[in-house]
Structures are given as structure tokens and as C-alpha cells.
């Protein structure tokens, strides 16, 4: 087993009063530049390889959505680094413009409880930048933690899991895909209507309609359930960064933790030679079927003529993990608790759904919308239903219906504000994010480049690049290093 | 309940069609309706009902 470093990247929906999708890239750039904390401006793109495929080749180009290509026709754009407007924040996170969406990438975390707080810190960074942009522009600015515009455009919430290179594509695909499909029921964010496939009034997942392939490197068009991008952000000879693009953005912290917990357990099982024996026929089709069954019993077709259910897949994960994984290993007990929470949600869906509505976004939103319909005599095709759905994801306090649910006591309570603000200031774990945080907070004047796995300084007029190990516990002493030389010496210290 | 379906069924595995997403189809909700507090209902009624119809985004990743 190995400590799995996990991060979450969320692309936020964005609207600016009086402007539209044609201006969205400019507006997203402007928002990122209003970030209240952009300690280091710039990013070192040398180590990014979005066209590299885990299966051992590099594609010539990535597909783009033809609708978006039309938005850009005849428009002059600034150089790519200006468009992306990367900021490295004091907590080691990255904030930038990604295809017209402000994207917050959490600092990497070993623990799920920490990851959840860092994800919530991202909401605060983005919401505060929106407030500042609104004030500056004199226009209303809204940001949405969601994944669809309900009209055929999707934007992602991705998870990254660092895993040993020896696991390779075939083993990762086999171990993770059943979980990505099954976890939809216990992690989905919910959506009114459909954008592809079988018609429905409401479905569990925001993203399920957008998967057209089993596996592939594309992320903008004809997206795959299993993304094969090979961009490890660490020593490529040792590590793969499993880049999961199939999940939804969650407002509920417990759902955020749950979706990552289930994947972590599947990875540990595969890494210890205890594979889950599920082979799905067409995972992209299964995603849609699971998303459309609000009882949580959507049929998952297996290779051959057999089929199973999300619950059976999650139960098999829990049984295998309980039997084969060392419960004393850091993170295992925490992840196993989320399996039990998942089973409790399946049980709830089989009865009154009350617990599910407190603990998973799609069920909370469905209950809220049904109450709205009942009280006001609305039907699913009333535009007010979809607008209430959208407002569930809005981070503006005046519109945020998720926050209203929390205030009314209809969901489990959120973490303390003080705990979230502490994560905005710095990471609480001693992994490589701490090193990045100290670098941008204390030694930005000497920094020339930052990426997930490396820091480049200018020392005596020459560049000096230091690799950040994803396994290393960095010393808290770094925070009090007197000089950049002392800091680099601590970074390079063997521990 | 009357359900209006104006969209053409699309082949599963195909890309969602853009700019025509306002319609809904039949399905069976599975979560019981809670008693919504008045404050929550008030907040929902304050939302511009056309907000989602006007909401358009670029595709991201």
C-alpha cells in the first residue's frame, strides 16, 4: 500500500450581468485576476502533457466542442499564459481560467477530511473573487459549483489520485470503472431533465449525459468514463496520476469525501493484488442508466448477459476492503466509513429516502424541488424548477439554495468557517503542498516557476529546480527558514 | 401529470445537442417529499424562473 495523494479540480460556472458565453473567457480571466490571494503569478507548463495517453502513445490533437469553436471565430486572444492567468495561492492551490471557467485545484491531500476542507476553501476563494469583480465591473457576477448549463455544455470536477506506475492502464481501468459507475448513486449532484439519451424529468448525475466513450484522452468533447491522460505531475517512471473526470461537483462535503474514498479503496485493493471482478459491458451506457433510476437500483450491464446493481458493486468493494486491507493503515478506516455511509444511503433510498436527502446532493435537491412543486402546483417542465436547481449550485449567498437547505437544518451541518479559513491560509498536512505554500508565501521573489511536482528558483542568476516528492513528509521548519538557501536545503533534506 | 417532450431521442453514446435543453421527459422520483420550511419556499420563489433558460456556458473539461 502507499499513501494516496488526492486533489480535486473544480471548474465553476460563471455569469456576468449583460454578458454571455462569447465573453466568458475574458470574464473568467478577469475573475481569476481578482483573486484575493494570488501569491505567485504564473505556472510552469513544461511538465504538462494533456495529449499523452496511458496506453503508450501521444495523440496529435484533442477534440474541441464545435459550439465553443464558433464562440472563438474571429476573436483575437492574448497569449495562452495570459489567458490562463494562473495564480498559485498561499495554501498551495492553483487558481486559473480553464476554457472560460474559473478553476480551483486544491492542494494535494492524503486525508479525505483535509481534502474536503480544501475544496470548501476553493469555494471561498472563487466566491470572493466574484464579489471583487462585481464591485469593479459594476455588474452582477455569479459563480456556480455545478457541471452543466442544461443546454448541452458541460464543465468538469476532476479528481487526481497518484498511483504507482506499475498498475498501468488495464489494471486501473478494471478496478476503477465499476466504482465510477456505481458511486453515482451516493455522490451525484442531481439534474433536472436530460441533455442526451433517454428522456427523464430528473436524474442523479450532472455529468452522465456527457460520456460517449469507454476510455480516452479527450476531456472537452466525446468524453470518456475513464480518462487516459498521462500527466503524472511526479516522476513519470514511478507514478501515474489517475485523472477522474466522471464525477459531479458536490456542495455536500460528505459526498465529496465519499466519492474519493470509494476510489481510494479500489486503488488500494488493486495495488495489493485483490482486484474487484466486475467487467462492465458499456460503462458510458451504464452511467446513464444508473443516473436515471432514482431508486438507486439502476441496471449495470456486465460483459456477457449478466447484470448487477450499484449497491452490489459498492458492497463488494466494502467486503473486499474489509477483508484484505490493513485497517490500521492511514486512511483505510476513514475510507471504510464512507462505504458504510454509502450502504446506509442505499438503505435509505429503499425506504423513505430521508437520510439520503440529508447526505447526498441529488436526493437533497430532489426533495427540495418536489416540495416546491407540491406547494406551488408546478410540474417538472416548469422553468422555475430548473432555475431552482441551478440556484442550488450558486455561491452567491442571496441565491444559494443549498445554503438555505443547510440553514433550515435539512442537510448535515457544514464544517466550521474557521476551519475553512485556516485552509485558505495554508495546507495543514506536511505533503509537498506545504513546500509549494511556503515557497509562494515566503520566497516568491526568488521563484521563477511553480508546478505540482517542481519549484524553480533563480539563484545567482541561474535557475535551480527542486523536485517535490509526493511521498515525502516535509518539515514544518520550512515555514521559519530564514533565507531561500535555507529553504532549499530543507526541501532537499532526506526524510 | 402532463409531460411535454419536444426533444428527439438521441442515440446513447452520442454528444449532447447544444442549445435545445429546456424540455423534460418521464421518470419516477424516488425520494419522499419533505415538509419544506417557509423560508426555503420563499427563497425558491424569489429565483428568476427564467434563470436556467438563460444560463449558457462554454464547454469545459
HADDOCK unambig.tbl for C-alpha pairs under 7 A between the chains (distance, minus, plus):
assign (segid A and resid 13 and name CA) (segid B and resid 57 and name CA) 6.94 0.50 0.50
assign (segid A and resid 21 and name CA) (segid B and resid 56 and name CA) 6.19 0.50 0.50
assign (segid A and resid 21 and name CA) (segid B and resid 57 and name CA) 5.41 0.50 0.50
assign (segid A and resid 21 and name CA) (segid B and resid 58 and name CA) 5.84 0.50 0.50
assign (segid A and resid 65 and name CA) (segid B and resid 59 and name CA) 6.86 0.50 0.50
assign (segid A and resid 68 and name CA) (segid B and resid 58 and name CA) 5.98 0.50 0.50
assign (segid A and resid 68 and name CA) (segid B and resid 59 and name CA) 6.64 0.50 0.50
assign (segid A and resid 99 and name CA) (segid B and resid 60 and name CA) 5.63 0.50 0.50
assign (segid A and resid 100 and name CA) (segid B and resid 58 and name CA) 6.59 0.50 0.50
assign (segid A and resid 101 and name CA) (segid B and resid 60 and name CA) 6.94 0.50 0.50
assign (segid A and resid 149 and name CA) (segid B and resid 55 and name CA) 6.03 0.50 0.50
assign (segid A and resid 149 and name CA) (segid B and resid 56 and name CA) 5.60 0.50 0.50
assign (segid A and resid 149 and name CA) (segid B and resid 57 and name CA) 5.83 0.50 0.50
assign (segid A and resid 150 and name CA) (segid B and resid 21 and name CA) 5.62 0.50 0.50
assign (segid A and resid 151 and name CA) (segid B and resid 18 and name CA) 5.33 0.50 0.50
assign (segid A and resid 151 and name CA) (segid B and resid 19 and name CA) 4.84 0.50 0.50
assign (segid A and resid 151 and name CA) (segid B and resid 20 and name CA) 5.66 0.50 0.50
assign (segid A and resid 151 and name CA) (segid B and resid 21 and name CA) 4.11 0.50 0.50
assign (segid A and resid 152 and name CA) (segid B and resid 16 and name CA) 5.07 0.50 0.50
assign (segid A and resid 152 and name CA) (segid B and resid 17 and name CA) 5.47 0.50 0.50
assign (segid A and resid 152 and name CA) (segid B and resid 18 and name CA) 4.25 0.50 0.50
assign (segid A and resid 152 and name CA) (segid B and resid 19 and name CA) 6.42 0.50 0.50
assign (segid A and resid 152 and name CA) (segid B and resid 21 and name CA) 6.71 0.50 0.50
assign (segid A and resid 153 and name CA) (segid B and resid 18 and name CA) 6.64 0.50 0.50
assign (segid A and resid 153 and name CA) (segid B and resid 57 and name CA) 6.24 0.50 0.50
assign (segid A and resid 153 and name CA) (segid B and resid 58 and name CA) 6.16 0.50 0.50
assign (segid A and resid 153 and name CA) (segid B and resid 59 and name CA) 4.74 0.50 0.50
assign (segid A and resid 154 and name CA) (segid B and resid 59 and name CA) 5.08 0.50 0.50
assign (segid A and resid 154 and name CA) (segid B and resid 60 and name CA) 6.02 0.50 0.50
assign (segid A and resid 155 and name CA) (segid B and resid 59 and name CA) 5.57 0.50 0.50
assign (segid A and resid 155 and name CA) (segid B and resid 60 and name CA) 3.96 0.50 0.50
assign (segid A and resid 155 and name CA) (segid B and resid 61 and name CA) 5.05 0.50 0.50
assign (segid A and resid 156 and name CA) (segid B and resid 60 and name CA) 6.37 0.50 0.50
assign (segid A and resid 156 and name CA) (segid B and resid 61 and name CA) 5.13 0.50 0.50
assign (segid A and resid 193 and name CA) (segid B and resid 23 and name CA) 6.76 0.50 0.50
assign (segid A and resid 193 and name CA) (segid B and resid 24 and name CA) 4.73 0.50 0.50
assign (segid A and resid 193 and name CA) (segid B and resid 25 and name CA) 6.72 0.50 0.50
assign (segid A and resid 194 and name CA) (segid B and resid 24 and name CA) 6.68 0.50 0.50
assign (segid A and resid 195 and name CA) (segid B and resid 16 and name CA) 5.33 0.50 0.50
assign (segid A and resid 195 and name CA) (segid B and resid 17 and name CA) 6.90 0.50 0.50
assign (segid A and resid 195 and name CA) (segid B and resid 21 and name CA) 6.11 0.50 0.50
assign (segid A and resid 196 and name CA) (segid B and resid 10 and name CA) 5.89 0.50 0.50
assign (segid A and resid 196 and name CA) (segid B and resid 15 and name CA) 6.96 0.50 0.50
assign (segid A and resid 196 and name CA) (segid B and resid 16 and name CA) 4.76 0.50 0.50
assign (segid A and resid 197 and name CA) (segid B and resid 9 and name CA) 6.28 0.50 0.50
assign (segid A and resid 197 and name CA) (segid B and resid 10 and name CA) 5.19 0.50 0.50
assign (segid A and resid 197 and name CA) (segid B and resid 11 and name CA) 5.96 0.50 0.50
assign (segid A and resid 197 and name CA) (segid B and resid 12 and name CA) 4.84 0.50 0.50
assign (segid A and resid 198 and name CA) (segid B and resid 9 and name CA) 6.48 0.50 0.50
assign (segid A and resid 199 and name CA) (segid B and resid 24 and name CA) 6.57 0.50 0.50
assign (segid A and resid 199 and name CA) (segid B and resid 25 and name CA) 4.47 0.50 0.50
assign (segid A and resid 199 and name CA) (segid B and resid 26 and name CA) 6.42 0.50 0.50
assign (segid A and resid 200 and name CA) (segid B and resid 24 and name CA) 5.95 0.50 0.50
assign (segid A and resid 200 and name CA) (segid B and resid 25 and name CA) 4.09 0.50 0.50
assign (segid A and resid 200 and name CA) (segid B and resid 26 and name CA) 4.82 0.50 0.50
assign (segid A and resid 200 and name CA) (segid B and resid 27 and name CA) 4.94 0.50 0.50
assign (segid A and resid 201 and name CA) (segid B and resid 24 and name CA) 5.02 0.50 0.50
assign (segid A and resid 201 and name CA) (segid B and resid 25 and name CA) 4.83 0.50 0.50
assign (segid A and resid 201 and name CA) (segid B and resid 26 and name CA) 5.42 0.50 0.50
assign (segid A and resid 201 and name CA) (segid B and resid 27 and name CA) 5.43 0.50 0.50
assign (segid A and resid 202 and name CA) (segid B and resid 27 and name CA) 6.94 0.50 0.50
assign (segid A and resid 209 and name CA) (segid B and resid 16 and name CA) 6.92 0.50 0.50
assign (segid A and resid 210 and name CA) (segid B and resid 15 and name CA) 6.36 0.50 0.50
assign (segid A and resid 210 and name CA) (segid B and resid 16 and name CA) 6.46 0.50 0.50
assign (segid A and resid 211 and name CA) (segid B and resid 13 and name CA) 6.54 0.50 0.50
assign (segid A and resid 212 and name CA) (segid B and resid 13 and name CA) 4.08 0.50 0.50
assign (segid A and resid 212 and name CA) (segid B and resid 14 and name CA) 5.62 0.50 0.50
assign (segid A and resid 212 and name CA) (segid B and resid 15 and name CA) 6.46 0.50 0.50
assign (segid A and resid 213 and name CA) (segid B and resid 13 and name CA) 6.79 0.50 0.50
assign (segid A and resid 219 and name CA) (segid B and resid 61 and name CA) 4.83 0.50 0.50
assign (segid A and resid 220 and name CA) (segid B and resid 59 and name CA) 6.72 0.50 0.50
assign (segid A and resid 220 and name CA) (segid B and resid 60 and name CA) 5.98 0.50 0.50
assign (segid A and resid 220 and name CA) (segid B and resid 61 and name CA) 4.70 0.50 0.50
assign (segid A and resid 222 and name CA) (segid B and resid 15 and name CA) 6.02 0.50 0.50
assign (segid A and resid 284 and name CA) (segid B and resid 13 and name CA) 6.76 0.50 0.50
assign (segid A and resid 285 and name CA) (segid B and resid 12 and name CA) 6.69 0.50 0.50
assign (segid A and resid 285 and name CA) (segid B and resid 13 and name CA) 6.84 0.50 0.50
assign (segid A and resid 294 and name CA) (segid B and resid 28 and name CA) 6.79 0.50 0.50
assign (segid A and resid 294 and name CA) (segid B and resid 29 and name CA) 5.68 0.50 0.50
assign (segid A and resid 294 and name CA) (segid B and resid 30 and name CA) 5.02 0.50 0.50
assign (segid A and resid 295 and name CA) (segid B and resid 30 and name CA) 5.23 0.50 0.50
assign (segid A and resid 349 and name CA) (segid B and resid 31 and name CA) 6.83 0.50 0.50
assign (segid A and resid 352 and name CA) (segid B and resid 31 and name CA) 6.64 0.50 0.50
assign (segid A and resid 352 and name CA) (segid B and resid 32 and name CA) 5.89 0.50 0.50
assign (segid A and resid 353 and name CA) (segid B and resid 31 and name CA) 4.90 0.50 0.50
assign (segid A and resid 353 and name CA) (segid B and resid 32 and name CA) 6.02 0.50 0.50
assign (segid A and resid 363 and name CA) (segid B and resid 31 and name CA) 6.50 0.50 0.50
assign (segid A and resid 366 and name CA) (segid B and resid 31 and name CA) 6.97 0.50 0.50
assign (segid A and resid 367 and name CA) (segid B and resid 31 and name CA) 6.21 0.50 0.50
assign (segid A and resid 367 and name CA) (segid B and resid 32 and name CA) 6.54 0.50 0.50
assign (segid A and resid 367 and name CA) (segid B and resid 33 and name CA) 5.15 0.50 0.50
assign (segid A and resid 367 and name CA) (segid B and resid 34 and name CA) 6.13 0.50 0.50
assign (segid A and resid 370 and name CA) (segid B and resid 33 and name CA) 5.71 0.50 0.50
assign (segid A and resid 371 and name CA) (segid B and resid 33 and name CA) 5.64 0.50 0.50
assign (segid A and resid 371 and name CA) (segid B and resid 34 and name CA) 6.33 0.50 0.50
assign (segid A and resid 371 and name CA) (segid B and resid 35 and name CA) 6.67 0.50 0.50
assign (segid A and resid 371 and name CA) (segid B and resid 36 and name CA) 5.97 0.50 0.50
assign (segid A and resid 372 and name CA) (segid B and resid 41 and name CA) 6.51 0.50 0.50
assign (segid A and resid 380 and name CA) (segid B and resid 24 and name CA) 6.97 0.50 0.50
assign (segid A and resid 381 and name CA) (segid B and resid 23 and name CA) 6.41 0.50 0.50
assign (segid A and resid 381 and name CA) (segid B and resid 24 and name CA) 5.72 0.50 0.50
assign (segid A and resid 383 and name CA) (segid B and resid 49 and name CA) 5.66 0.50 0.50
assign (segid A and resid 383 and name CA) (segid B and resid 50 and name CA) 6.23 0.50 0.50
assign (segid A and resid 384 and name CA) (segid B and resid 49 and name CA) 4.10 0.50 0.50
assign (segid A and resid 384 and name CA) (segid B and resid 50 and name CA) 6.82 0.50 0.50
assign (segid A and resid 386 and name CA) (segid B and resid 52 and name CA) 5.94 0.50 0.50
assign (segid A and resid 387 and name CA) (segid B and resid 47 and name CA) 6.89 0.50 0.50
assign (segid A and resid 387 and name CA) (segid B and resid 49 and name CA) 5.62 0.50 0.50
assign (segid A and resid 387 and name CA) (segid B and resid 50 and name CA) 6.64 0.50 0.50
assign (segid A and resid 387 and name CA) (segid B and resid 51 and name CA) 5.34 0.50 0.50
assign (segid A and resid 387 and name CA) (segid B and resid 52 and name CA) 4.59 0.50 0.50
assign (segid A and resid 388 and name CA) (segid B and resid 44 and name CA) 6.05 0.50 0.50
assign (segid A and resid 388 and name CA) (segid B and resid 47 and name CA) 6.64 0.50 0.50
assign (segid A and resid 390 and name CA) (segid B and resid 52 and name CA) 6.33 0.50 0.50
assign (segid A and resid 404 and name CA) (segid B and resid 40 and name CA) 6.17 0.50 0.50
assign (segid A and resid 405 and name CA) (segid B and resid 40 and name CA) 6.97 0.50 0.50
assign (segid A and resid 408 and name CA) (segid B and resid 37 and name CA) 7.00 0.50 0.50
